[in-house]
Amino acid sequence: MSRRHAAAASLALFDGAAVVEPERLVAGVDEAGRGPLAGPVAVAAVVFDPSRPRINGLDDSKQLTAARREQLHDRIIERALAWHVVLVDADTIDRLNIYQATLQGMRDVVAAVAHVAGFARIDGNVVPKGLVLPAQALVGGDGIDRSIMAASILAKVSRDRYMQDVHARHPQYGFEQHKGYGTPAHLAALREHGPCEEHRRSFAPVRESLQAEQAATIA
């Protein structure tokens, strides 16, 4: 089975009663899922209108429960001036490497909201080359900047939902529980079943599983 390329999800919401000049608006950018052995890396951008009421409870997605992330996800979608999520699939990760695949996702989401925002603020310490907007890297931004917090939540929820779908296709790996991370249960399933099309073959545990599978076939 060929790997399914996850389509980007996007929506732009505009308040017809007010005109907001794009150069005043900041797109917060963050990712989720760089470390797992399987599934995509999710990258999101969120643009808020600072004149609108704030969403209470925003935080780094890692500090929130799954239920709270789901609640905030829907509020962000409702209130954001613009948002965009890209899921960069395992094929692309293997072809580019996880670092470059993540940077490409950042370029894609910034381009998608550039008609609304005039500046991008990115969680981390690297500004990708080739962005269509001027940008700033902010270390720990997902705990400081509200638009980055929102982006971290959209990225995390989008990826978790995708991995739930993967679990339905491949229940033997337990993706529903670990979302593709290299837990002992996932590593045991990988040894027993070998990788599926969602596994990142450039990651050492998956590569070693493939090599063991090939050696067993030859023997």
N, C-alpha and C positions, 0 to 999 in steps of 0.2 A: 504494500500500500504506500503510495507516495505521501509525503508529509503535507498536511493541510496548511496552506498559507493563511494566517489569520488576517482578516480584513481590518482596516482601520475603522474606528468608530468616531464620529465627530458630530458636533452640533454647535451652531452659533445662535445665541439668543440676544435680541436687541430690544431696548426700551424705546418705543416709538415716540415717547413723550419727552425724551431728552437726547441731546446730541453730545457725545463724549469724544473729545479729540484723541485720536489714537496715540499721539506722541506722549500723552500723559499716562498711558496704561502700561502695566507690566504683566508679562506672561511668566508665571512660575512654572518651572519644569523639574520633573523628578522621574525616577525609574523604579521598577520593582522586578526582582527575579534575575539578577545577574548571577547569583550563586548556584541555583538548582542544576541538577544533572539532566533535567528534562523540561520541555515546554519552552515558551517564548520568554523574552525579556519585554516587559511592558514599559512604555514611556508615555508620559502625559504632560500636557500643558494646560494651564487654567488662567483665564483672564477675568479679574473681578473689576467692577465699577466701584471705585472707592467712595462714591456718593451714596451707594446703596447700603442698607443695613447689613452688618456683619453676620456670618454664620457662627453661632456659639458652639464651642466644643472642638474646633479644629485643632489638630495636633499631628505630629509625625505618625504615619499610619502604623508603625511598629509599636506605638504606645497605646493603641486602641484595640478593643476586642473586635472580633469579626462582625458581631451584630452592630456595634457602634459604627464601624466603617461602612456597613451597608446603609445605615440611616443617613450618615453624612454624605455618602455618594449621591443619594437621590437629591439631597438639599443642594449640593454643589451643582448638579446638573440643572436644577431649577433656577438657581440664582446667578450662575456664572454668565458673564457677558459672552464668553466664548470658551470652548474647551475642545480638546482633541486627544485621542488615545491611539497609539500605534502598538501592535503586537509584532515584534520582530521574531520570526520563527527560527526553529532549530537549524534548518538548512542554512539560513543566512548567518546565524551565529557560527556554525562550523566553517563557513566559507570565509568570513571576515575576521573572526575571533570575537569573543564576547565584548571586549572593550570597544572595538570599532563598530560592532553592531549596535551597541548602546548609543554611541555618538551619532550614528546614522539615524537612529530613532529620534534623537533630540533634534537633529536638523529637520526631520520630517514634521514633527509636531510644532516646532517654531514656525515653519513655513505655513502651516495650516491656520495659524491664528495671527499671522503677520498683518492681515487686513484690519485687525482690531487693535493690536498692541504696537507700541513703539519701542519696546525694550524687553529683553528676556533676562530673567534671573534664574540661574541653574544651580540646583543642589550639588555640592561637591567642590572640587578645586580645579576643574578643567572647563574651559569654554571651547566647544567643538569648532574647528575651522569650517568655514563655509556657511555659517548661519546668515539668514537674510535680515536679521535684526542685530543691532548692537546688544551686547550681553555682558553679564557679570556672573562669575562663579562665586557661590556663597557656601563655605564649609559649614555643615550643620544647618543648612537652610531649611530643612524639613521640620526643624524645631523652632524656627525664628520667623520666617516669612509665610504669611497666610496663604498666598497663592501657591507657594511650593508645598505647603502642608496639603492643600486641596489636590494638587497634582499627585502627591504621593498616595493619597487615598484612592483617587481614580485609577491610578496605575495598579495598585495592590488589588482592589476589588475586581478590576477587569481581568487581571491575570488569574486570580483565584477562581472566578467564574469559568474561565477557559479551562482550567485544570479540572474542574468538576466535570466538564464535558469530556475531557480526555479520560477521566476515571470511568465514565460510562462505557467508553470504547475499550478500555484496558483495565478492568477492575483488579487484575492479578497483581498490579504494582502498588495499589493503595494510594494512588494520587490524591484521593479525596482527603486523606489525613495529612500527608506531608507536602503536597503541592509540587513534588518534583525534587525537593531538597534531599541531600544525601544522608538520610536517617539510616540507622541500622536495619530497619524493616525494608526500606527501599533498596538498600545494597543487597540484602538477602534475596529479595525478589528479582533483582537484576542478575544475580548469580544463577538463580533457578531458571528464569525464563529468557535471559538475554534481553537486549534492548529492543524497544519498539521504535516506530518512526518518529516519535516525539523526543527521543533521547538525543542529547548533544554528544555526538561521536568524538568531538575534539576534547571532551573532558575526560580526565584520566580514568576514573572508575568505569565509565562506559567503554572507553577504548580497551581497557584491560578485560572487560567482560567479552567484548568482541573477539579479542585475541584468544581467550580461553575457549570460546565457542569454536573458533576456527581450528585450534589445536586438537580439540576433542573430535572434530569431524575428520581431520587427517589421520588421527590415531585409529 
